[in-house]
């Protein structure tokens, strides 16, 4: 049985670096993962909704975790063939660069500097987010009332940079910023009164608010101060691996657009619609062209579900961390959102 979590190797030996950087230079990570027989996936271990340890099952779970499972399903027809490596914000890029993980699905914002300077390539956006602020009820009803307050956020994140820019651009005086190594410590600081406002992606705020003993005592302010498109990432300059994972992510979106679900999958495999047949690998060579099994999309839907099913599992109306999707950027493009898969042809 594969262990649910593996401790990250924060220091990579020079020899290992040389072997990774030179010995495997001609070998795609796609071939490495196939040969190993399991995926090593970097995730957040402490973010409700996105990546956390289920206390009932003892297994890694969450929205991002399901994309790790989708990759394993596509490659091995088994979503459990994953070794999860918990990564905090400070080491996530290093873990991808050094090859410690094959891919990281860890609530990471795509930015130009990260894409150009930190040695990673981003996959398609899986969640369109925005930074917000959460306070105890009665502290403020809008962000403009927080001049002179103490904000807290997570170290090494776009949230830290965004709130610093926000305070600076408004020339707020006597406004402080405290940073902590992970979101749980930030949340604790808010509850303990060490800071007045917790700023993070709004989805994170919803998740932490949902874990509070009295969620109604906390208020997420209406303002959104940044764009936070979240995506998985791989080591740069490995186009075969990036392409395979890119189309695995797109497959979850396209399956929803086609209306292919866990429940009707077997019926859909009998479809006469050419586009659906190509997508499901019933004809054509799409999977083979990507280095994937012909039925990789079938495997993903059967074991993990389409994008909408993944979303509803963690953020749907019946979930513990409900985030409305209808009419938001996270809706499909034909329903007013930004989620869009290029054609499978």
C-alpha positions in Angstrom: 0.0 0.0 0.0 1.3 3.4 -0.9 1.8 5.7 2.1 -0.6 8.7 2.2 2.1 11.2 2.9 5.9 11.4 2.4 8.1 14.0 4.1 9.7 16.3 1.6 13.4 16.2 1.1 14.3 19.8 1.7 18.0 19.4 0.8 18.9 17.6 -2.5 22.3 16.2 -2.7 24.6 17.4 -5.4 24.9 13.9 -6.8 21.1 13.5 -7.0 21.0 16.9 -8.8 23.5 15.8 -11.3 21.7 12.5 -12.0 18.4 14.3 -12.4 19.7 17.2 -14.4 22.1 15.3 -16.6 21.5 11.5 -16.5 17.8 12.0 -17.1 18.1 14.9 -19.4 17.0 12.9 -22.4 14.3 11.1 -20.6 10.9 12.6 -20.1 9.3 12.5 -16.7 6.4 10.7 -18.4 8.6 7.7 -19.0 10.1 7.9 -15.4 6.6 7.9 -13.9 5.4 5.0 -16.1 8.5 3.0 -15.2 8.2 3.7 -11.5 4.6 2.6 -11.5 3.3 5.4 -9.3 3.0 9.2 -9.3 4.8 11.4 -6.8 2.5 14.4 -6.3 3.2 17.6 -4.3 0.1 18.9 -2.4 -0.9 21.2 0.4 -1.5 19.0 3.5 -3.3 21.6 5.6 -5.7 23.5 3.4 -9.4 22.6 3.9 -11.1 21.9 0.6 -7.9 21.8 -1.5 -5.5 19.4 0.3 -5.8 17.9 3.7 -5.8 14.6 5.6 -9.2 13.1 6.1 -9.5 12.3 9.8 -12.0 9.5 9.2 -10.1 7.6 6.5 -6.5 8.8 7.1 -6.1 9.5 3.4 -5.1 12.6 1.5 -8.2 14.3 0.1 -9.2 17.6 -1.5 -9.8 19.4 -4.8 -6.1 19.5 -5.8 -5.5 16.0 -4.5 -8.2 14.7 -7.0 -6.1 16.1 -9.9 -3.2 13.9 -8.6 -5.6 11.0 -8.6 -6.8 11.9 -12.1 -3.2 11.6 -13.4 -2.7 8.3 -11.7 -6.0 7.1 -13.1 -5.1 8.1 -16.6 -1.6 6.5 -16.4 -2.3 3.4 -14.4 -6.1 2.9 -14.3 -5.7 3.2 -10.5 -6.2 6.6 -8.7 -4.5 5.2 -5.6 -1.1 4.8 -7.2 0.1 8.2 -5.8 2.6 9.1 -3.2 1.7 12.5 -1.7 4.4 14.9 -0.6 3.2 17.8 1.6 4.7 21.1 0.4 4.5 24.4 2.2 4.6 27.7 0.2 8.3 28.2 0.8 9.5 24.9 -0.8 6.9 24.1 -3.4 8.9 25.5 -6.4 12.2 23.9 -5.2 10.5 20.5 -5.0 9.3 20.7 -8.6 12.6 22.1 -9.9 14.7 19.5 -8.1 12.5 16.6 -9.3 11.5 15.7 -5.8 7.9 15.6 -7.1 6.6 14.8 -10.6 4.0 17.4 -10.4 2.5 19.8 -7.8 -1.2 20.5 -7.5 -1.0 22.9 -4.6 -3.2 26.0 -4.8 -0.4 27.9 -6.7 -1.1 31.2 -8.5 0.1 31.5 -12.1 2.1 34.7 -12.5 4.6 35.9 -15.2 7.5 36.0 -12.8 6.9 32.5 -11.7 6.4 31.2 -15.2 9.6 32.9 -16.3 12.0 32.8 -13.4 11.5 29.9 -11.1 12.0 26.9 -13.3 8.5 25.5 -13.6 5.9 25.2 -16.4 2.2 25.7 -15.4 -0.6 23.5 -16.4 -4.1 24.7 -17.3 -5.9 26.7 -14.6 -8.1 24.5 -12.4 -9.6 27.2 -10.1 -10.1 30.9 -10.7 -9.7 32.7 -7.4 -9.1 36.1 -5.9 -7.6 37.4 -2.7 -9.9 38.6 0.0 -9.9 39.4 3.7 -11.6 37.8 6.7 -12.2 39.5 10.0 -14.1 38.8 13.2 -17.7 40.2 12.9 -17.9 43.7 14.2 -14.3 44.6 13.3 -15.1 45.9 9.8 -17.7 45.7 7.1 -15.3 46.8 4.3 -11.6 46.7 3.5 -11.3 50.5 3.6 -12.1 50.4 7.4 -8.9 48.5 8.1 -6.4 51.3 7.8 -4.2 51.0 10.9 -5.1 47.3 11.4 -2.7 44.3 11.7 -3.0 41.9 8.7 -1.7 38.4 8.7 -1.0 36.1 5.8 1.2 33.2 4.7 4.9 33.6 3.9 6.2 33.3 0.4 2.8 33.7 -1.4 1.3 36.2 -3.8 -1.1 37.1 -1.0 1.9 38.5 1.0 2.9 40.6 -2.0 -0.6 41.7 -2.9 -1.5 43.0 0.5 1.8 44.8 0.8 1.2 46.5 -2.5 -2.4 47.3 -1.4 -1.3 49.0 1.8 1.6 50.8 0.1 -0.5 52.1 -2.8 -3.0 53.6 -0.4 -0.3 55.0 1.9 -1.9 53.6 4.9 -0.1 54.5 8.1 0.4 52.3 11.2 -0.8 49.3 9.2 1.2 46.1 10.0 1.7 42.8 8.3 2.5 39.6 10.1 3.5 36.5 8.2 3.4 32.8 9.2 4.6 29.6 7.5 1.2 28.2 6.8 -2.5 29.1 6.7 -3.4 27.2 9.8 -1.0 29.3 11.9 -2.4 32.5 10.2 -6.0 31.4 11.1 -5.0 30.7 14.7 -3.4 34.2 14.9 -6.7 35.7 13.8 -8.8 33.7 16.3 -6.3 34.5 19.1 -6.4 38.3 18.4 -2.8 38.6 17.3 -4.0 40.1 14.0 -7.2 41.9 13.0 -7.5 40.5 9.5 -6.6 37.3 7.7 -5.9 37.8 4.0 -5.6 34.9 1.5 -7.4 33.5 -1.6 -11.1 33.7 -0.9 -11.4 29.9 -1.4 -8.9 29.4 1.4 -10.9 31.8 3.7 -14.0 29.8 3.0 -12.2 26.6 4.0 -10.8 28.0 7.2 -14.0 29.7 8.2 -15.7 26.3 7.7 -13.5 24.7 10.3 -14.2 27.3 13.0 -16.2 26.3 16.0 -18.5 29.3 15.3 -18.2 30.2 11.6 -20.9 32.8 11.9 -18.5 34.8 14.1 -16.3 35.4 11.1 -16.9 37.6 8.1 -15.3 37.5 4.6 -15.3 41.0 3.2 -16.8 41.5 -0.2 -13.8 43.1 -1.8 -11.4 41.1 -4.1 -8.0 42.7 -4.3 -6.2 40.5 -6.9 -6.6 37.8 -9.6 -5.4 34.4 -8.4 -5.6 31.7 -11.1 -4.6 28.4 -9.6 -2.8 25.7 -11.5 -0.6 22.7 -11.2 3.0 22.9 -12.2 5.8 20.7 -13.5 9.6 21.1 -14.1 10.2 23.3 -17.1 11.3 22.2 -20.5 9.7 18.7 -20.5 7.1 19.1 -23.2 6.0 15.4 -23.3 5.2 15.4 -19.6 3.6 18.8 -19.6 1.5 18.0 -22.7 0.3 14.7 -21.1 -0.8 16.4 -17.9 -2.3 19.4 -19.7 -4.7 17.2 -21.6 -5.4 15.1 -18.5 -6.6 18.4 -16.9 -8.5 19.4 -20.0 -10.2 15.9 -20.1 -12.0 16.7 -16.8 -13.3 19.9 -18.3 -14.3 18.4 -21.6 -16.0 15.5 -19.9 -18.3 18.0 -18.1 -19.0 19.9 -21.3 -20.0 16.6 -23.0 -22.1 15.7 -20.0 -20.1 12.5 -19.4 -20.3 11.5 -15.7 -19.4 8.7 -13.5 -23.0 7.4 -13.6 -23.5 7.6 -17.4 -19.9 6.7 -18.5 -20.8 3.1 -19.7 -23.7 4.5 -21.7 -21.5 7.2 -23.3 -19.0 4.6 -24.5 -21.7 3.4 -26.8 -22.1 6.9 -28.4 -22.2 7.4 -32.1 -21.1 11.0 -31.8 -17.6 11.3 -33.5 -16.3 13.9 -31.0 -17.3 11.8 -28.0 -15.9 8.7 -29.5 -12.5 10.4 -30.1 -12.5 11.8 -26.6 -13.2 8.4 -25.1 -10.5 6.7 -27.2 -13.0 4.6 -29.1 -11.4 5.8 -32.4 -8.4 7.8 -33.4 -5.0 8.0 -31.8 -5.3 11.0 -29.4 -4.1 9.0 -26.3 -1.2 7.4 -28.2 -0.1 10.8 -29.6 0.2 12.1 -26.0 2.0 9.1 -24.7 -1.2 8.1 -22.8 -3.5 5.0 -23.0 -6.2 5.3 -25.6 -8.9 5.3 -22.9 -7.2 7.8 -20.5 -10.3 10.0 -20.4 -12.5 7.0 -19.6 -10.2 6.1 -16.7 -10.3 9.6 -15.3 -14.1 9.9 -15.3 -14.6 6.4 -14.0 -12.2 6.8 -11.0 -12.4 10.5 -10.3 -15.2 12.2 -12.2 -15.5 15.2 -14.5 -14.5 18.7 -13.4 -18.0 19.5 -12.1 -18.1 16.3 -10.0 -14.7 17.1 -8.6 -15.8 20.6 -7.8 -19.0 19.6 -6.1 -17.3 17.0 -4.0 -15.4 19.7 -2.2 -17.1 23.0 -2.9 -20.6 22.1 -3.9 -23.8 23.0 -1.9 -23.7 19.8 0.1 -20.0 20.1 1.0 -18.4 21.5 4.1 -16.8 24.4 2.2 -19.5 25.5 -0.2 -18.4 28.0 -2.8 -21.1 28.8 -5.4 -20.0 28.1 -8.9 -22.9 29.2 -11.1 -22.2 32.5 -12.8 -18.6 32.7 -11.6 -15.3 32.4 -13.5 -15.2 28.7 -12.5 -18.2 27.9 -14.6 -17.8 26.4 -18.0 -17.4 28.9 -20.8 -20.8 28.1 -22.2 -22.3 29.0 -18.8 -20.6 32.4 -18.4 -17.3 31.2 -16.9 -13.7 30.8 -18.1 -13.3 27.0 -18.0 -12.6 25.9 -21.5 -10.9 22.9 -23.1 -9.4 23.1 -26.6 -10.9 20.5 -29.0 -9.9 16.8 -28.6 -9.2 16.2 -32.3 
